[in-house]
Amino acid sequence: MRLVLFLLMLFQIGCATKYVLPGNRFMTPESQGGMFNSQFEFQQTPGNQLTADLTDGTVDKGVTSQLISRSGFLFSTSLLDQIDLFWSHTGTSDSLLGAKFQFLGTSRTGKGTGHKMAISAAFGGNDYEVEGESKVSFNLKGSEFQLLYGYRLSEMLLMYSNFSYANYNFSGEVTSSDPIINGLKPTYDTKIYALYTGMELGLGPFFGKLECGYQQLQTTYTKDVSHFIYGYSVGVSW
């Protein structure tokens, strides 16, 4: 009997629902400047992998959190001198589309030193279907808002910080031959409060960023979780 219960627990853990929320954002306060000036960067960052706890056949035990390595990208292009449109994606998480408005300081192409400030907002959502011992279909919707400050010391060096608030909504359904978990519909809401700081080094059209940050995750039915994270990105502007 104990062996049967142990195997059942392993089975339920094995088909637990997992989803990933982003880590470092690598967003600086400088707009691209002008019209249709663009940049693309490749990012390497931690991701927050949240796993729904379904081991007792319910969805009200919350989630567990684990930092895992993720790749991502950020593509942005200028709409006006102070306004950028951007597309951000972290592997197996949401793709977000957004806009950034720089209201203090010169743009990136202006190459001016001094203080820079901007705000940004982004929204997105993706549908997923994961096959395994059980099938899990779910939707993950996200929104992020950022207040950005930086100081450009020279044409090559920009120091920046980023206060971010994000909200992610997970809604799923489990289809399984196991009647204990079949039909379960886990629904979780995660709020992420984060403060990032970083530096950007540039040489002509090429640049690289190093960034560290502190995140606090507040998820339904779950004790708050905090992380210190760091990552890097490399990119090119044109």
Residue, then its C-alpha position, 0 to 999 in steps of 0.5 A: m500500500r505504501l509503495v502504491l501511494f509513493l508511486l502515485m505521488l511520483f506520478q502526480i509530481g511528474c505531471a505537475t504544471k510548470y511555467v516560466l516568468p522572466g528575470n532580468r529585463f535589460m531595459t535602458p532609459e534611452s530611446q533609439g532616436g529619430m525614426f525607424n532606428s532599431q536594435f536587437e540584443f540576445q540575452q542570457t538571464p535566469g527565469n522563474q520556473l513556477t510549478a503548481d503543487l497538485t500532489d494532493g489532488t487540489v489546486d490550492k497548495g500554490v506553486t514552488s519556485q526555481l531559478i533556471s537559465r533562459s535565453g531571450f531577446l529584445f528588439s526595439t525600433s523608434l517610432l518618434d525621437q522619444i518613443d520606441l516600440f519593442w518586442s521582448h521574449t524570454g524562452t518558454s515565457d510570454s512574448l511582450l509587445g510594448a512602448k517606451f517614452q523617454f521624457l528626460g535627456t537625449s536619445r541613443t543616437g543623440k549621443g549626449t551625456g547626462h541624466k536620462m529617464a523614461i517609462s515603459a509598458a508592455f503586454g502579452g499572452n500565449d497559449y500552451e499545450v504540454e504533453g506527457e503522462s498527462k496533458v496540460s493546456f494553459n494560458l499565460k498573460g502578462s503585463e509589465f510597467q517600468l520606470l527607468y533612470g540612467y546616467r551616460l558618462s560617455e559615448m561608451l558607458l551608460m549606467y542605469s536602473n529600472f524599477s519594475y512592476a509586473n503581473y502574470n495570470f496563469s490559467g490551465e486545465v489538466t487532462s489525465s487518466d488519473p481521476i484524482i487530477n483529471g479536470l483540475k483547473p489551476t489558476y494563479d496570479t503572480k505579482i513581481y516587484a523588481l529593482y535592477t541596476g546595470m551598465e551598458l558598454g558600447l563600441g560603434p553599433f555594438f554593445g553589451k550589458l551586465e545587469c543584476g537585480y532583486q525580485q519579489l514574487q507574490t503568487t496566489y496560495t504561495k509564500d512570497v519568494s525573493h531572488f537576487i539575479y544577474g545576467y548579460s546581453v549583447g546586441v547591435s544597433w542600426 
